[in-house]
Amino acid sequence: MGIVLTFLFGVANFAMHKAVLESRHPLLGQVPWFTHLLGGKAGFATEFLLLLAAMLLVAEGYSAWGWAYFGYSVLNGVAAWLILTRRV
């Protein structure tokens, strides 16, 4: 069950990441050059590696990593909401 939830949080993180990149928010123009590396795909690769690591650790019985990934997802959600609603 933990793996499925972690995967679903990962899908949500990818969706939020894509929505923020497509928002063309002025804040995106102020981020460092490596954020735009490979047309923004480097960020997706990093997101994938985080998800993969979390899922592997949860599968091995380290449920705390599932909770950590949940916290990471909540923070991503808050940040995406702030950016997409133009509150920052």
MOPAC internal coordinates of N, CA, C and O (Angstrom, degrees):
PM7 1SCF
backbone

  N    0.0000 0     0.00 0     0.00 0    0    0    0
  C    1.4580 1     0.00 0     0.00 0    1    0    0
  C    1.5288 1   110.96 1     0.00 0    2    1    0
  O    1.2310 1   120.91 1   141.40 1    3    2    1
  N    1.3363 1   115.86 1   -38.60 1    3    2    1
  C    1.4604 1   120.00 1   179.98 1    5    3    2
  C    1.5205 1   112.48 1   -62.96 1    6    5    3
  O    1.2310 1   120.93 1   143.08 1    7    6    5
  N    1.3320 1   115.83 1   -36.92 1    7    6    5
  C    1.4644 1   119.63 1   179.76 1    9    7    6
  C    1.5245 1   110.04 1   -66.33 1   10    9    7
  O    1.2310 1   120.57 1   138.35 1   11   10    9
  N    1.3215 1   116.52 1   -41.65 1   11   10    9
  C    1.4691 1   120.62 1  -179.73 1   13   11   10
  C    1.5264 1   110.30 1   -63.72 1   14   13   11
  O    1.2310 1   120.42 1   134.84 1   15   14   13
  N    1.3268 1   116.79 1   -45.16 1   15   14   13
  C    1.4711 1   119.78 1   178.99 1   17   15   14
  C    1.5231 1   111.27 1   -63.60 1   18   17   15
  O    1.2310 1   120.65 1   137.78 1   19   18   17
  N    1.3282 1   116.36 1   -42.22 1   19   18   17
  C    1.4676 1   119.84 1   178.07 1   21   19   18
  C    1.5199 1   110.27 1   -61.27 1   22   21   19
  O    1.2310 1   120.45 1   137.67 1   23   22   21
  N    1.3308 1   116.74 1   -42.33 1   23   22   21
  C    1.4615 1   120.55 1   177.99 1   25   23   22
  C    1.5303 1   111.13 1   -61.72 1   26   25   23
  O    1.2310 1   120.38 1   136.34 1   27   26   25
  N    1.3254 1   116.88 1   -43.66 1   27   26   25
  C    1.4732 1   120.23 1   179.76 1   29   27   26
  C    1.5295 1   111.43 1   -64.25 1   30   29   27
  O    1.2310 1   120.49 1   141.48 1   31   30   29
  N    1.3298 1   116.66 1   -38.52 1   31   30   29
  C    1.4659 1   119.13 1   175.00 1   33   31   30
  C    1.5281 1   110.08 1   -64.00 1   34   33   31
  O    1.2310 1   120.41 1   143.96 1   35   34   33
  N    1.3304 1   116.81 1   -36.04 1   35   34   33
  C    1.4586 1   120.68 1   177.62 1   37   35   34
  C    1.5180 1   112.02 1   -64.18 1   38   37   35
  O    1.2310 1   120.55 1   137.59 1   39   38   37
  N    1.3269 1   116.54 1   -42.41 1   39   38   37
  C    1.4672 1   120.66 1   177.00 1   41   39   38
  C    1.5273 1   109.73 1   -60.46 1   42   41   39
  O    1.2310 1   120.75 1   136.98 1   43   42   41
  N    1.3242 1   116.16 1   -43.02 1   43   42   41
  C    1.4715 1   120.13 1   178.46 1   45   43   42
  C    1.5223 1   110.81 1   -63.36 1   46   45   43
  O    1.2310 1   120.14 1   139.94 1   47   46   45
  N    1.3311 1   117.33 1   -40.06 1   47   46   45
  C    1.4640 1   120.28 1   178.95 1   49   47   46
  C    1.5268 1   111.34 1   -63.57 1   50   49   47
  O    1.2310 1   120.38 1   137.97 1   51   50   49
  N    1.3381 1   116.88 1   -42.03 1   51   50   49
  C    1.4613 1   119.91 1   177.57 1   53   51   50
  C    1.5268 1   110.81 1   -62.79 1   54   53   51
  O    1.2310 1   120.31 1   138.08 1   55   54   53
  N    1.3194 1   117.02 1   -41.92 1   55   54   53
  C    1.4689 1   120.72 1   179.79 1   57   55   54
  C    1.5243 1   110.98 1   -63.97 1   58   57   55
  O    1.2310 1   120.50 1   137.37 1   59   58   57
  N    1.3318 1   116.64 1   -42.63 1   59   58   57
  C    1.4689 1   119.68 1   178.93 1   61   59   58
  C    1.5233 1   110.87 1   -65.92 1   62   61   59
  O    1.2310 1   120.77 1   138.79 1   63   62   61
  N    1.3264 1   116.14 1   -41.21 1   63   62   61
  C    1.4630 1   121.11 1   179.32 1   65   63   62
  C    1.5300 1   110.30 1   -59.66 1   66   65   63
  O    1.2310 1   120.95 1   133.63 1   67   66   65
  N    1.3241 1   115.79 1   -46.37 1   67   66   65
  C    1.4666 1   120.37 1  -179.97 1   69   67   66
  C    1.5244 1   111.28 1   -64.52 1   70   69   67
  O    1.2310 1   120.33 1   137.15 1   71   70   69
  N    1.3259 1   116.98 1   -42.85 1   71   70   69
  C    1.4668 1   120.66 1  -179.86 1   73   71   70
  C    1.5227 1   111.23 1   -61.77 1   74   73   71
  O    1.2310 1   120.40 1   139.11 1   75   74   73
  N    1.3160 1   116.84 1   -40.89 1   75   74   73
  C    1.4675 1   120.08 1   179.40 1   77   75   74
  C    1.5234 1   110.24 1   -66.35 1   78   77   75
  O    1.2310 1   120.03 1   136.07 1   79   78   77
  N    1.3317 1   117.55 1   -43.93 1   79   78   77
  C    1.4637 1   119.89 1   179.45 1   81   79   78
  C    1.5244 1   111.82 1   -63.19 1   82   81   79
  O    1.2310 1   120.18 1   143.34 1   83   82   81
  N    1.3242 1   117.27 1   -36.66 1   83   82   81
  C    1.4638 1   120.91 1  -179.03 1   85   83   82
  C    1.5234 1   112.93 1   -80.88 1   86   85   83
  O    1.2310 1   119.86 1   171.19 1   87   86   85
  N    1.3226 1   117.87 1    -8.81 1   87   86   85
  C    1.4664 1   120.94 1  -177.18 1   89   87   86
  C    1.5271 1   112.67 1   -73.76 1   90   89   87
  O    1.2310 1   120.58 1   161.01 1   91   90   89
  N    1.3188 1   116.51 1   -18.99 1   91   90   89
  C    1.4721 1   121.58 1  -178.20 1   93   91   90
  C    1.5332 1   111.31 1    56.76 1   94   93   91
  O    1.2310 1   120.85 1  -145.41 1   95   94   93
  N    1.3049 1   115.97 1    34.59 1   95   94   93
  C    1.4665 1   121.40 1   178.76 1   97   95   94
  C    1.5306 1   109.00 1   -64.10 1   98   97   95
  O    1.2310 1   119.77 1   -39.78 1   99   98   97
  N    1.3408 1   118.04 1   140.22 1   99   98   97
  C    1.4641 1   120.55 1  -179.53 1  101   99   98
  C    1.5311 1   113.28 1   -58.88 1  102  101   99
  O    1.2310 1   120.33 1   153.92 1  103  102  101
  N    1.3000 1   116.97 1   -26.08 1  103  102  101
  C    1.4602 1   121.26 1   179.19 1  105  103  102
  C    1.5251 1   111.57 1   -61.63 1  106  105  103
  O    1.2310 1   120.38 1   149.98 1  107  106  105
  N    1.3317 1   116.87 1   -30.02 1  107  106  105
  C    1.4619 1   120.29 1  -179.35 1  109  107  106
  C    1.5249 1   112.16 1   -66.21 1  110  109  107
  O    1.2310 1   120.17 1   155.03 1  111  110  109
  N    1.3104 1   117.27 1   -24.97 1  111  110  109
  C    1.4554 1   120.61 1   177.71 1  113  111  110
  C    1.5137 1   113.38 1   -74.47 1  114  113  111
  O    1.2310 1   120.25 1   167.89 1  115  114  113
  N    1.3198 1   117.13 1   -12.11 1  115  114  113
  C    1.4597 1   121.56 1  -177.46 1  117  115  114
  C    1.5244 1   113.27 1  -101.39 1  118  117  115
  O    1.2310 1   120.06 1   179.61 1  119  118  117
  N    1.3247 1   117.48 1    -0.39 1  119  118  117
  C    1.4622 1   120.05 1  -178.69 1  121  119  118
  C    1.5260 1   109.67 1   -81.52 1  122  121  119
  O    1.2310 1   119.96 1   -21.90 1  123  122  121
  N    1.3344 1   117.67 1   158.10 1  123  122  121
  C    1.4687 1   120.72 1  -178.07 1  125  123  122
  C    1.5291 1   112.85 1   -60.13 1  126  125  123
  O    1.2310 1   121.15 1   -19.10 1  127  126  125
  N    1.3222 1   115.40 1   160.90 1  127  126  125
  C    1.4604 1   122.18 1  -175.08 1  129  127  126
  C    1.5249 1   112.49 1   -59.80 1  130  129  127
  O    1.2310 1   120.18 1   145.21 1  131  130  129
  N    1.3349 1   117.27 1   -34.79 1  131  130  129
  C    1.4610 1   118.64 1  -175.06 1  133  131  130
  C    1.5268 1   112.70 1   -69.61 1  134  133  131
  O    1.2310 1   120.45 1   164.85 1  135  134  133
  N    1.3305 1   116.74 1   -15.15 1  135  134  133
  C    1.4585 1   119.87 1   176.18 1  137  135  134
  C    1.5219 1   110.25 1   -68.14 1  138  137  135
  O    1.2310 1   120.38 1   147.75 1  139  138  137
  N    1.3156 1   116.87 1   -32.25 1  139  138  137
  C    1.4623 1   121.62 1  -178.58 1  141  139  138
  C    1.5280 1   112.26 1   -92.62 1  142  141  139
  O    1.2310 1   120.72 1  -174.17 1  143  142  141
  N    1.3277 1   116.22 1     5.83 1  143  142  141
  C    1.4555 1   121.47 1  -179.04 1  145  143  142
  C    1.5309 1   110.17 1   -56.92 1  146  145  143
  O    1.2310 1   121.00 1   -47.28 1  147  146  145
  N    1.3011 1   115.69 1   132.72 1  147  146  145
  C    1.4707 1   122.82 1  -179.88 1  149  147  146
  C    1.5221 1   112.35 1    58.70 1  150  149  147
  O    1.2310 1   120.44 1  -144.59 1  151  150  149
  N    1.3042 1   116.76 1    35.41 1  151  150  149
  C    1.4613 1   121.06 1   177.54 1  153  151  150
  C    1.5174 1   113.61 1    68.30 1  154  153  151
  O    1.2310 1   120.20 1  -150.56 1  155  154  153
  N    1.3146 1   117.21 1    29.44 1  155  154  153
  C    1.4574 1   121.01 1   179.96 1  157  155  154
  C    1.5170 1   113.73 1    89.23 1  158  157  155
  O    1.2310 1   120.60 1   175.65 1  159  158  157
  N    1.3261 1   116.46 1    -4.35 1  159  158  157
  C    1.4638 1   120.03 1  -177.64 1  161  159  158
  C    1.5250 1   112.63 1   -73.74 1  162  161  159
  O    1.2310 1   119.97 1   159.11 1  163  162  161
  N    1.3221 1   117.67 1   -20.89 1  163  162  161
  C    1.4640 1   120.04 1   177.20 1  165  163  162
  C    1.5269 1   109.99 1   -64.25 1  166  165  163
  O    1.2310 1   120.37 1   144.92 1  167  166  165
  N    1.3157 1   116.90 1   -35.08 1  167  166  165
  C    1.4655 1   120.70 1   176.72 1  169  167  166
  C    1.5132 1   111.73 1   -65.79 1  170  169  167
  O    1.2310 1   120.64 1   140.93 1  171  170  169
  N    1.3312 1   116.39 1   -39.07 1  171  170  169
  C    1.4631 1   120.06 1   177.57 1  173  171  170
  C    1.5308 1   110.61 1   -67.34 1  174  173  171
  O    1.2310 1   120.45 1   143.75 1  175  174  173
  N    1.3309 1   116.75 1   -36.25 1  175  174  173
  C    1.4654 1   119.99 1   177.76 1  177  175  174
  C    1.5253 1   110.34 1   -65.32 1  178  177  175
  O    1.2310 1   120.46 1   138.84 1  179  178  177
  N    1.3154 1   116.72 1   -41.16 1  179  178  177
  C    1.4637 1   120.63 1   177.21 1  181  179  178
  C    1.5201 1   110.53 1   -63.88 1  182  181  179
  O    1.2310 1   120.85 1   137.16 1  183  182  181
  N    1.3141 1   115.99 1   -42.84 1  183  182  181
  C    1.4666 1   121.06 1   178.03 1  185  183  182
  C    1.5321 1   110.48 1   -60.16 1  186  185  183
  O    1.2310 1   120.76 1   138.44 1  187  186  185
  N    1.3307 1   116.14 1   -41.56 1  187  186  185
  C    1.4623 1   120.42 1   178.71 1  189  187  186
  C    1.5226 1   111.34 1   -64.21 1  190  189  187
  O    1.2310 1   120.32 1   136.81 1  191  190  189
  N    1.3367 1   117.00 1   -43.19 1  191  190  189
  C    1.4641 1   119.95 1  -179.72 1  193  191  190
  C    1.5249 1   111.50 1   -63.76 1  194  193  191
  O    1.2310 1   120.38 1   141.34 1  195  194  193
  N    1.3323 1   116.89 1   -38.66 1  195  194  193
  C    1.4655 1   120.15 1   176.16 1  197  195  194
  C    1.5293 1   111.02 1   -63.08 1  198  197  195
  O    1.2310 1   120.76 1   135.99 1  199  198  197
  N    1.3255 1   116.16 1   -44.01 1  199  198  197
  C    1.4642 1   120.36 1   179.18 1  201  199  198
  C    1.5254 1   110.77 1   -64.01 1  202  201  199
  O    1.2310 1   120.48 1   134.62 1  203  202  201
  N    1.3160 1   116.68 1   -45.38 1  203  202  201
  C    1.4624 1   120.83 1  -179.88 1  205  203  202
  C    1.5250 1   110.91 1   -60.01 1  206  205  203
  O    1.2310 1   120.40 1   133.21 1  207  206  205
  N    1.3244 1   116.83 1   -46.79 1  207  206  205
  C    1.4654 1   120.75 1   179.55 1  209  207  206
  C    1.5249 1   110.89 1   -61.28 1  210  209  207
  O    1.2310 1   120.49 1   135.15 1  211  210  209
  N    1.3254 1   116.68 1   -44.85 1  211  210  209
  C    1.4671 1   120.20 1  -179.68 1  213  211  210
  C    1.5252 1   110.81 1   -62.70 1  214  213  211
  O    1.2310 1   120.35 1   136.87 1  215  214  213
  N    1.3336 1   116.94 1   -43.13 1  215  214  213
  C    1.4683 1   119.69 1  -179.13 1  217  215  214
  C    1.5300 1   111.48 1   -66.54 1  218  217  215
  O    1.2310 1   120.17 1   139.63 1  219  218  217
  N    1.3236 1   117.29 1   -40.37 1  219  218  217
  C    1.4645 1   120.02 1   178.67 1  221  219  218
  C    1.5248 1   111.26 1   -64.55 1  222  221  219
  O    1.2310 1   120.62 1   138.43 1  223  222  221
  N    1.3281 1   116.43 1   -41.57 1  223  222  221
  C    1.4645 1   119.69 1   179.93 1  225  223  222
  C    1.5252 1   111.79 1   -68.88 1  226  225  223
  O    1.2310 1   120.37 1   140.64 1  227  226  225
  N    1.3197 1   116.90 1   -39.36 1  227  226  225
  C    1.4677 1   120.08 1   177.00 1  229  227  226
  C    1.5303 1   109.80 1   -64.89 1  230  229  227
  O    1.2310 1   120.35 1   140.70 1  231  230  229
  N    1.3236 1   116.93 1   -39.30 1  231  230  229
  C    1.4681 1   120.71 1   179.23 1  233  231  230
  C    1.5286 1   111.75 1   -63.62 1  234  233  231
  O    1.2310 1   120.64 1   150.80 1  235  234  233
  N    1.3204 1   116.38 1   -29.20 1  235  234  233
  C    1.4643 1   120.72 1   178.81 1  237  235  234
  C    1.5258 1   112.64 1   -83.72 1  238  237  235
  O    1.2310 1   120.55 1  -179.21 1  239  238  237
  N    1.3270 1   116.55 1     0.79 1  239  238  237
  C    1.4582 1   119.75 1   175.81 1  241  239  238
  C    1.5158 1   115.54 1   101.08 1  242  241  239
  O    1.2310 1   120.10 1  -176.36 1  243  242  241
  N    1.3115 1   117.42 1     3.64 1  243  242  241
  C    1.4650 1   121.09 1   179.13 1  245  243  242
  C    1.5288 1   109.08 1   -88.05 1  246  245  243
  O    1.2310 1   120.85 1  -100.55 1  247  246  245
  N    1.3143 1   115.98 1    79.45 1  247  246  245
  C    1.4691 1   120.03 1  -174.84 1  249  247  246
  C    1.5245 1   112.82 1   -65.52 1  250  249  247
  O    1.2310 1   119.98 1   157.09 1  251  250  249
  N    1.3216 1   117.64 1   -22.91 1  251  250  249
  C    1.4682 1   120.09 1   178.48 1  253  251  250
  C    1.5273 1   110.86 1   -60.43 1  254  253  251
  O    1.2310 1   120.46 1   148.99 1  255  254  253
  N    1.3246 1   116.72 1   -31.01 1  255  254  253
  C    1.4632 1   119.53 1   178.45 1  257  255  254
  C    1.5207 1   111.26 1   -69.57 1  258  257  255
  O    1.2310 1   120.43 1   149.53 1  259  258  257
  N    1.3137 1   116.78 1   -30.47 1  259  258  257
  C    1.4645 1   120.25 1   173.71 1  261  259  258
  C    1.5149 1   110.80 1   -64.68 1  262  261  259
  O    1.2310 1   120.96 1   136.99 1  263  262  261
  N    1.3259 1   115.78 1   -43.01 1  263  262  261
  C    1.4666 1   119.86 1   177.15 1  265  263  262
  C    1.5260 1   111.16 1   -66.07 1  266  265  263
  O    1.2310 1   120.53 1   141.84 1  267  266  265
  N    1.3258 1   116.60 1   -38.16 1  267  266  265
  C    1.4654 1   120.00 1   177.85 1  269  267  266
  C    1.5291 1   110.20 1   -63.77 1  270  269  267
  O    1.2310 1   120.38 1   138.48 1  271  270  269
  N    1.3289 1   116.88 1   -41.52 1  271  270  269
  C    1.4632 1   120.13 1   179.04 1  273  271  270
  C    1.5217 1   110.74 1   -67.96 1  274  273  271
  O    1.2310 1   120.57 1   145.69 1  275  274  273
  N    1.3262 1   116.52 1   -34.31 1  275  274  273
  C    1.4643 1   120.65 1   174.49 1  277  275  274
  C    1.5298 1   109.95 1   -61.43 1  278  277  275
  O    1.2310 1   120.22 1   134.07 1  279  278  277
  N    1.3380 1   117.19 1   -45.93 1  279  278  277
  C    1.4667 1   120.90 1   177.72 1  281  279  278
  C    1.5163 1   111.83 1   -61.05 1  282  281  279
  O    1.2310 1   120.84 1   137.96 1  283  282  281
  N    1.3245 1   116.00 1   -42.04 1  283  282  281
  C    1.4597 1   121.41 1   176.70 1  285  283  282
  C    1.5287 1   110.61 1   -60.27 1  286  285  283
  O    1.2310 1   120.68 1   138.92 1  287  286  285
  N    1.3246 1   116.30 1   -41.08 1  287  286  285
  C    1.4640 1   121.03 1   179.55 1  289  287  286
  C    1.5223 1   111.52 1   -66.25 1  290  289  287
  O    1.2310 1   120.47 1   140.48 1  291  290  289
  N    1.3231 1   116.71 1   -39.52 1  291  290  289
  C    1.4662 1   120.46 1   177.62 1  293  291  290
  C    1.5254 1   110.03 1   -63.03 1  294  293  291
  O    1.2310 1   120.39 1   134.83 1  295  294  293
  N    1.3273 1   116.86 1   -45.17 1  295  294  293
  C    1.4697 1   119.97 1   178.19 1  297  295  294
  C    1.5266 1   111.00 1   -62.58 1  298  297  295
  O    1.2310 1   120.12 1   139.57 1  299  298  297
  N    1.3289 1   117.37 1   -40.43 1  299  298  297
  C    1.4647 1   120.85 1   175.71 1  301  299  298
  C    1.5187 1   110.92 1   -60.98 1  302  301  299
  O    1.2310 1   120.71 1   138.78 1  303  302  301
  N    1.3235 1   116.25 1   -41.22 1  303  302  301
  C    1.4633 1   120.85 1   179.70 1  305  303  302
  C    1.5165 1   112.04 1   -63.16 1  306  305  303
  O    1.2310 1   120.65 1   136.78 1  307  306  305
  N    1.3213 1   116.36 1   -43.22 1  307  306  305
  C    1.4694 1   120.24 1   178.47 1  309  307  306
  C    1.5255 1   110.07 1   -64.33 1  310  309  307
  O    1.2310 1   120.45 1   134.77 1  311  310  309
  N    1.3297 1   116.74 1   -45.23 1  311  310  309
  C    1.4654 1   120.10 1   179.75 1  313  311  310
  C    1.5258 1   111.08 1   -63.06 1  314  313  311
  O    1.2310 1   120.15 1   136.32 1  315  314  313
  N    1.3239 1   117.32 1   -43.68 1  315  314  313
  C    1.4686 1   120.60 1   179.07 1  317  315  314
  C    1.5216 1   110.55 1   -63.05 1  318  317  315
  O    1.2310 1   120.28 1   137.85 1  319  318  317
  N    1.3202 1   117.08 1   -42.15 1  319  318  317
  C    1.4650 1   120.82 1   178.76 1  321  319  318
  C    1.5282 1   110.57 1   -61.61 1  322  321  319
  O    1.2310 1   120.30 1   136.37 1  323  322  321
  N    1.3286 1   117.04 1   -43.63 1  323  322  321
  C    1.4643 1   120.39 1   179.20 1  325  323  322
  C    1.5261 1   111.30 1   -62.14 1  326  325  323
  O    1.2310 1   120.59 1   138.73 1  327  326  325
  N    1.3255 1   116.47 1   -41.27 1  327  326  325
  C    1.4663 1   120.27 1  -178.53 1  329  327  326
  C    1.5243 1   111.11 1   -72.98 1  330  329  327
  O    1.2310 1   120.13 1   134.50 1  331  330  329
  N    1.3208 1   117.36 1   -45.50 1  331  330  329
  C    1.4656 1   120.58 1  -175.67 1  333  331  330
  C    1.5243 1   112.87 1   -70.01 1  334  333  331
  O    1.2310 1   119.98 1   151.72 1  335  334  333
  N    1.3226 1   117.64 1   -28.28 1  335  334  333
  C    1.4672 1   120.46 1   178.30 1  337  335  334
  C    1.5253 1   111.40 1   -93.13 1  338  337  335
  O    1.2310 1   120.98 1  -173.92 1  339  338  337
  N    1.3403 1   115.73 1     6.08 1  339  338  337
  C    1.4731 1   122.86 1   177.54 1  341  339  338
  C    1.5299 1   112.57 1    58.73 1  342  341  339
  O    1.2310 1   120.43 1  -143.11 1  343  342  341
  N    1.3070 1   116.78 1    36.89 1  343  342  341
  C    1.4609 1   120.94 1   176.78 1  345  343  342
  C    1.5193 1   111.38 1   -85.45 1  346  345  343
  O    1.2310 1   120.46 1   167.99 1  347  346  345
  N    1.3193 1   116.73 1   -12.01 1  347  346  345
  C    1.4679 1   121.60 1   173.53 1  349  347  346
  C    1.5060 1   108.48 1  -125.19 1  350  349  347
  O    1.2310 1   120.10 1   180.00 1  351  350  349

